[in-house]
Amino acid sequence: MLGELNESQMNNLLSSQVVGRIACADDAQPYIVPVTYTFDGTYIYGQTNEGLKLNILRKNPNVCFEVDQMNDMANWQSVVVYGTFEELNEQEAVQARNVLYTRVMPLMTSATIHAHEHKEQSVVDDSTRIKQVMYRIRINRKTGRFEKR
């Protein structure tokens, strides 16, 4: 059975995943890349460094964001978000980083790595995963589909 996800189902899918795809476009070519993200019920938050994606987003803030969950070819869900890229500064960036890291950092390194005692020189350091630019996607509308057998 094919169908459409309701608002609650779309929000649940957005909240349950941490990797989505952001699509942006300049005058010449669309560009889509996977990103680590979190959804707080209102915004999609992410981080990035200077590069092609950020250059395009600064020129054209209209984005499409997609997340999916696939159990098999006959059992899947997908949400497409149409929104606006917003680069965050100062306090908003700090708050966004806290929201993102609270959700994503526990998944970045194995719990067993952090649980064991390490010699001083072998302690895991996640600080290198911090990227320079925090952003959010202001959601204008979203659609969701599913297939279930």
URWO-V535253 format. One record per residue. N is the residue number from 1. RES is the residue in one letter. OMEGA is omega in whole degrees, 0 to 359 (* if undefined). NEAR is the number of other ideal C-beta (glycine too) atoms within 10 Angstrom. Layout:
# URWO-V535253
N_RES_OMEGA_NEAR + N_RES_OMEGA_NEAR
This chain:
# URWO-V535253
1_M_174_7 + 2_L_179_7 + 3_G_178_12 + 4_E_176_10 + 5_L_175_18 + 6_N_183_10 + 7_E_181_9 + 8_S_179_8 + 9_Q_177_15 + 10_M_179_23 + 11_N_178_17 + 12_N_179_17 + 13_L_178_20 + 14_L_181_22 + 15_S_187_14 + 16_S_183_11 + 17_Q_177_17 + 18_V_176_16 + 19_V_176_12 + 20_G_179_21 + 21_R_177_15 + 22_I_179_24 + 23_A_177_15 + 24_C_183_23 + 25_A_169_16 + 26_D_182_13 + 27_D_188_7 + 28_A_192_7 + 29_Q_170_7 + 30_P_182_10 + 31_Y_180_15 + 32_I_180_15 + 33_V_174_12 + 34_P_179_10 + 35_V_171_17 + 36_T_185_19 + 37_Y_166_25 + 38_T_181_21 + 39_F_182_26 + 40_D_182_16 + 41_G_179_7 + 42_T_183_10 + 43_Y_168_19 + 44_I_182_25 + 45_Y_176_25 + 46_G_178_22 + 47_Q_179_21 + 48_T_173_18 + 49_N_175_10 + 50_E_179_10 + 51_G_185_10 + 52_L_182_11 + 53_K_182_19 + 54_L_177_18 + 55_N_180_13 + 56_I_182_21 + 57_L_178_24 + 58_R_180_12 + 59_K_182_11 + 60_N_186_13 + 61_P_178_16 + 62_N_183_13 + 63_V_169_22 + 64_C_182_16 + 65_F_183_25 + 66_E_174_14 + 67_V_179_23 + 68_D_174_17 + 69_Q_184_14 + 70_M_174_11 + 71_N_172_10 + 72_D_186_8 + 73_M_181_8 + 74_A_181_10 + 75_N_183_12 + 76_W_174_14 + 77_Q_179_22 + 78_S_175_17 + 79_V_174_24 + 80_V_180_17 + 81_V_173_23 + 82_Y_186_14 + 83_G_184_20 + 84_T_176_13 + 85_F_176_22 + 86_E_176_16 + 87_E_185_15 + 88_L_180_18 + 89_N_171_10 + 90_E_187_7 + 91_Q_178_8 + 92_E_179_14 + 93_A_178_18 + 94_V_179_11 + 95_Q_179_14 + 96_A_179_21 + 97_R_178_16 + 98_N_179_11 + 99_V_182_16 + 100_L_185_22 + 101_Y_177_17 + 102_T_181_11 + 103_R_192_17 + 104_V_185_18 + 105_M_178_11 + 106_P_181_11 + 107_L_187_11 + 108_M_175_12 + 109_T_183_13 + 110_S_177_11 + 111_A_180_9 + 112_T_177_7 + 113_I_182_11 + 114_H_185_12 + 115_A_182_7 + 116_H_173_10 + 117_E_181_6 + 118_H_169_10 + 119_K_185_6 + 120_E_184_5 + 121_Q_183_5 + 122_S_179_10 + 123_V_180_10 + 124_V_180_11 + 125_D_179_8 + 126_D_185_11 + 127_S_180_5 + 128_T_179_6 + 129_R_178_13 + 130_I_178_11 + 131_K_190_16 + 132_Q_191_10 + 133_V_173_18 + 134_M_178_22 + 135_Y_171_26 + 136_R_173_24 + 137_I_174_24 + 138_R_186_14 + 139_I_176_17 + 140_N_175_11 + 141_R_178_8 + 142_K_177_18 + 143_T_179_12 + 144_G_179_22 + 145_R_176_15 + 146_F_167_18 + 147_E_179_16 + 148_K_176_11 + 149_R_*_7
